[in-house]
Amino acid sequence: MVCGEALRLGDDDRELVFRLAGHEPPQPGRVEMVVRPSVLRLLDRMADLPVLVLSAKGDVLAWNPLAAALQGDMSAWPRHRRNLIWQRFLGSSRCQVAADPGEDEATTRAAVGTLRAAQARYPVTPTSPA
């Protein structure tokens, strides 16, 4: 249930609650780029697995220490490069996973499919990273 529905707020009041909490309110047709506190708590509990929290278009929004050990220190990356699809096609070789030709084609198709799905579901958000 969405914040405004649960609290039975009108659009103006819902927007005010988000702004008072220090967040931009989610906009219709835009990819949400905020990680909920409950998701961050789950991330903290998954200490034995590498975990990334991604936006619908592949932006890396949060990660745990094991994910950083595999991918590198993502906080040092410029924000517009914290996107797995951008890294897949344009990132440095240390950020790309080696794959055989069949896997390479499959991951290429999956990446393009992800961007197409994000564009269809969130038409107002550009599909280019952050």
N, C-alpha and C positions, 0 to 999 in steps of 0.2 A: 504494500500500500504506500502511496506517495505521501510525503509530508502534509501537503495541503488537504488531501482526502482524509487522512487519519485525524487531523485536528479540525477538519471542516472549515478551513480557511478559504477566503476569497483569494483571487490572484494577487491583489495588492498586498494583503497580509502575508501570504505565502512568500512573496518576494522579500518583504521586510524581514521575516524570520531568517531567511538565508543570509541576507546582508548583515543582520545583527550578529550572526554566527561567523561572519568573516568570509563568506563564500558567495560566489556568483550563483544566482538561481539557475537550475537547468533550463535550457531553452529548447522549445520544440524543434525537432529536426537537427539537433546538434549532439555530437558525441560527448557523453559525460566524462570529464577529466578529473573528477574528485574521487578519492578512495574513501569509502565510509570507514569510520572508526572500528566497526565490527569486523570488517575485512582486514584491517591492520592488526587487530588482535589475533585473528586466525593466522596471519602471516607470521607473527611472533611465535606462535605455538608450533609451527612447522619447522622446527630447528634441524630436523634430520633429512630434509628434502630441499633442493633448490627450487624456489618459488618466485615467479614474476606475476605481477598484477598488470594486465594490459587493457588498454582502451579497445573499443571495437575496431579501430584502424591500426592497431599494433603499437601504440605508444606505450612505453614502459612507465607505469605510474608509481610502482613500488616494487621492492625486491627484498629478499633476505640475504644474510651473509653467504650462504652457500651458492646462491645465484650470482652474487658478486664474485665469488671465487671462480666460477665457470666463465662468466662473461667479462669480468674486469670491473673496475670501480665506475659504475654508471653515473654516480654523482659528479664525476670529473668530465663526463661527456656533455657537450652543449645540448641544451634541451631539445633542439630540433633533430638531433641525432639519436635521441633515446627512443628509437622506433625500430622494432625488429624487422619490419619490411624494408625500411631505408637501409638498415644494416645488411640485410640479405642481398640487396642489389648494389649498394654504393659504399658500404662500410669497409674498413680496413680488413685485411686478410686475417688478423688475429681475432676478429669478431665473427667471422664466418665459420660455419661448421663444414668440414670436408665431407663430401657425399659422392657416391658413385653416380654415373649419368642418369640412371633411372630415378634415384632419390632426388637428384638436382632438378629434374623436370617436374617431379611431383611437388617439391617445395615451391617451385616457381609458380605452378598452377594454383597451389593453395594460397600463396601470398596475393596473387592477382585476384583470386576469388574472394579473399577477405576484404580487399579494398573495394571490390564491386558490391559486396553485401553491405559494407559500411556506407557507401555512397547511396545505395537504394534505401536503406533504413534511416539514414541521417543526411538528407539532401542539402541541408544548409551548411554542414561542416565540410571544409575542404578535405580531400583525402590525402593531401600531402602531410607529412609529419608535423606535429605541434606547430 
